[in-house]
Every structure is written in structure tokens, then in C-alpha cells.
Amino acid sequence: MKKLSIIFGLLAVLLSDIMCAVVAYNYRDMLCGIEHAGYSAPSGTAFLLVIPYAIGIAICIVLAIVFKKKAR
């Protein structure tokens, strides 16, 4: 159980890093698109991508805590 706790903790950290990279890339892409191609979506819509990643991170943290408590 302790190994599962560590795995889900690391997975939460990895997901947060991936989330930051994806949101930053899409935010930059939307800013460049507005300047050059005239996209109608505002650049703030890139932050909607945070929602599924935040749910996944929360699930990983909860599972890490549960497995850590069961390991005791």
C-alpha cells in the first residue's frame, strides 16, 4: 500500500506539471492566433483546460492519502 501511495503522489505532481505545460501552450497559441488570424475565442478559455487536470490531481491526492492511511 505504501508503494501505491507514493505512485499516486508522484502521479499528482506529474499531472500538475503536464497541466501547466498544456495550459501555457494553449494560452500562447490563442494569443498568437488573436493577433495574427483573428480567432474569436478569448485567450482566457485556455484556462478551462485546468478543470479535468484538477479533477485528476484531486483524485490522485485522495487515493495517495487513503493508501498511506491503509499502509499504517
ChimeraX commands (.cxc) that place a marker at each C-alpha (Angstrom):
marker #1 position 0.00,0.00,0.00 radius 0.5
marker #1 position 2.88,2.36,0.67 radius 0.5
marker #1 position 4.12,1.94,-2.89 radius 0.5
marker #1 position 0.67,2.83,-4.22 radius 0.5
marker #1 position 0.66,5.94,-2.04 radius 0.5
marker #1 position 3.98,7.03,-3.48 radius 0.5
marker #1 position 2.90,6.25,-7.04 radius 0.5
marker #1 position -0.29,8.30,-6.76 radius 0.5
marker #1 position 1.61,11.16,-5.09 radius 0.5
marker #1 position 4.10,11.23,-7.94 radius 0.5
marker #1 position 1.28,10.97,-10.46 radius 0.5
marker #1 position -0.37,14.05,-8.91 radius 0.5
marker #1 position 2.87,16.01,-9.26 radius 0.5
marker #1 position 3.34,14.80,-12.84 radius 0.5
marker #1 position -0.22,15.76,-13.75 radius 0.5
marker #1 position 0.27,19.24,-12.32 radius 0.5
marker #1 position 3.40,19.73,-14.43 radius 0.5
marker #1 position 1.64,18.50,-17.56 radius 0.5
marker #1 position -1.33,20.74,-16.79 radius 0.5
marker #1 position 0.91,23.81,-16.57 radius 0.5
marker #1 position 2.60,22.98,-19.86 radius 0.5
marker #1 position -0.67,22.36,-21.73 radius 0.5
marker #1 position -2.38,25.49,-20.43 radius 0.5
marker #1 position 0.68,27.67,-21.13 radius 0.5
marker #1 position 0.98,26.30,-24.67 radius 0.5
marker #1 position -2.70,26.83,-25.43 radius 0.5
marker #1 position -2.69,30.29,-23.86 radius 0.5
marker #1 position 0.28,31.32,-26.01 radius 0.5
marker #1 position -1.31,29.74,-29.07 radius 0.5
marker #1 position -4.56,31.65,-28.53 radius 0.5
marker #1 position -2.71,34.93,-28.02 radius 0.5
marker #1 position -0.80,34.47,-31.26 radius 0.5
marker #1 position -4.00,33.41,-33.02 radius 0.5
marker #1 position -5.82,36.53,-31.90 radius 0.5
marker #1 position -3.02,38.75,-33.14 radius 0.5
marker #1 position -2.49,37.09,-36.49 radius 0.5
marker #1 position -5.54,35.08,-37.51 radius 0.5
marker #1 position -8.34,36.89,-35.67 radius 0.5
marker #1 position -9.70,33.98,-33.61 radius 0.5
marker #1 position -12.93,34.81,-31.83 radius 0.5
marker #1 position -12.24,32.85,-28.63 radius 0.5
marker #1 position -10.64,34.85,-25.84 radius 0.5
marker #1 position -7.30,33.63,-24.56 radius 0.5
marker #1 position -8.78,33.01,-21.12 radius 0.5
marker #1 position -10.61,29.97,-22.46 radius 0.5
marker #1 position -7.28,28.13,-22.35 radius 0.5
marker #1 position -7.72,28.04,-18.57 radius 0.5
marker #1 position -10.78,25.81,-18.97 radius 0.5
marker #1 position -8.30,23.01,-19.59 radius 0.5
marker #1 position -7.40,23.23,-15.90 radius 0.5
marker #1 position -10.71,21.62,-14.87 radius 0.5
marker #1 position -10.09,18.00,-15.97 radius 0.5
marker #1 position -6.48,18.11,-14.78 radius 0.5
marker #1 position -7.54,19.50,-11.39 radius 0.5
marker #1 position -10.07,16.69,-11.01 radius 0.5
marker #1 position -7.41,14.11,-11.83 radius 0.5
marker #1 position -4.93,15.69,-9.42 radius 0.5
marker #1 position -7.54,15.74,-6.65 radius 0.5
marker #1 position -8.36,12.07,-7.23 radius 0.5
marker #1 position -4.67,11.14,-7.13 radius 0.5
marker #1 position -4.13,13.06,-3.89 radius 0.5
marker #1 position -7.15,11.44,-2.24 radius 0.5
marker #1 position -6.00,7.98,-3.32 radius 0.5
marker #1 position -2.46,8.67,-2.07 radius 0.5
marker #1 position -3.83,9.70,1.33 radius 0.5
marker #1 position -6.13,6.67,1.54 radius 0.5
marker #1 position -3.36,4.25,0.63 radius 0.5
marker #1 position -0.98,5.92,3.08 radius 0.5
marker #1 position -3.51,5.52,5.90 radius 0.5
marker #1 position -4.09,1.87,4.98 radius 0.5
marker #1 position -0.34,1.25,4.99 radius 0.5
marker #1 position -0.15,2.18,8.68 radius 0.5
marker link #1:1,2 radius 0.2
marker link #1:2,3 radius 0.2
marker link #1:3,4 radius 0.2
marker link #1:4,5 radius 0.2
marker link #1:5,6 radius 0.2
marker link #1:6,7 radius 0.2
marker link #1:7,8 radius 0.2
marker link #1:8,9 radius 0.2
marker link #1:9,10 radius 0.2
marker link #1:10,11 radius 0.2
marker link #1:11,12 radius 0.2
marker link #1:12,13 radius 0.2
marker link #1:13,14 radius 0.2
marker link #1:14,15 radius 0.2
marker link #1:15,16 radius 0.2
marker link #1:16,17 radius 0.2
marker link #1:17,18 radius 0.2
marker link #1:18,19 radius 0.2
marker link #1:19,20 radius 0.2
marker link #1:20,21 radius 0.2
marker link #1:21,22 radius 0.2
marker link #1:22,23 radius 0.2
marker link #1:23,24 radius 0.2
marker link #1:24,25 radius 0.2
marker link #1:25,26 radius 0.2
marker link #1:26,27 radius 0.2
marker link #1:27,28 radius 0.2
marker link #1:28,29 radius 0.2
marker link #1:29,30 radius 0.2
marker link #1:30,31 radius 0.2
marker link #1:31,32 radius 0.2
marker link #1:32,33 radius 0.2
marker link #1:33,34 radius 0.2
marker link #1:34,35 radius 0.2
marker link #1:35,36 radius 0.2
marker link #1:36,37 radius 0.2
marker link #1:37,38 radius 0.2
marker link #1:38,39 radius 0.2
marker link #1:39,40 radius 0.2
marker link #1:40,41 radius 0.2
marker link #1:41,42 radius 0.2
marker link #1:42,43 radius 0.2
marker link #1:43,44 radius 0.2
marker link #1:44,45 radius 0.2
marker link #1:45,46 radius 0.2
marker link #1:46,47 radius 0.2
marker link #1:47,48 radius 0.2
marker link #1:48,49 radius 0.2
marker link #1:49,50 radius 0.2
marker link #1:50,51 radius 0.2
marker link #1:51,52 radius 0.2
marker link #1:52,53 radius 0.2
marker link #1:53,54 radius 0.2
marker link #1:54,55 radius 0.2
marker link #1:55,56 radius 0.2
marker link #1:56,57 radius 0.2
marker link #1:57,58 radius 0.2
marker link #1:58,59 radius 0.2
marker link #1:59,60 radius 0.2
marker link #1:60,61 radius 0.2
marker link #1:61,62 radius 0.2
marker link #1:62,63 radius 0.2
marker link #1:63,64 radius 0.2
marker link #1:64,65 radius 0.2
marker link #1:65,66 radius 0.2
marker link #1:66,67 radius 0.2
marker link #1:67,68 radius 0.2
marker link #1:68,69 radius 0.2
marker link #1:69,70 radius 0.2
marker link #1:70,71 radius 0.2
marker link #1:71,72 radius 0.2
view
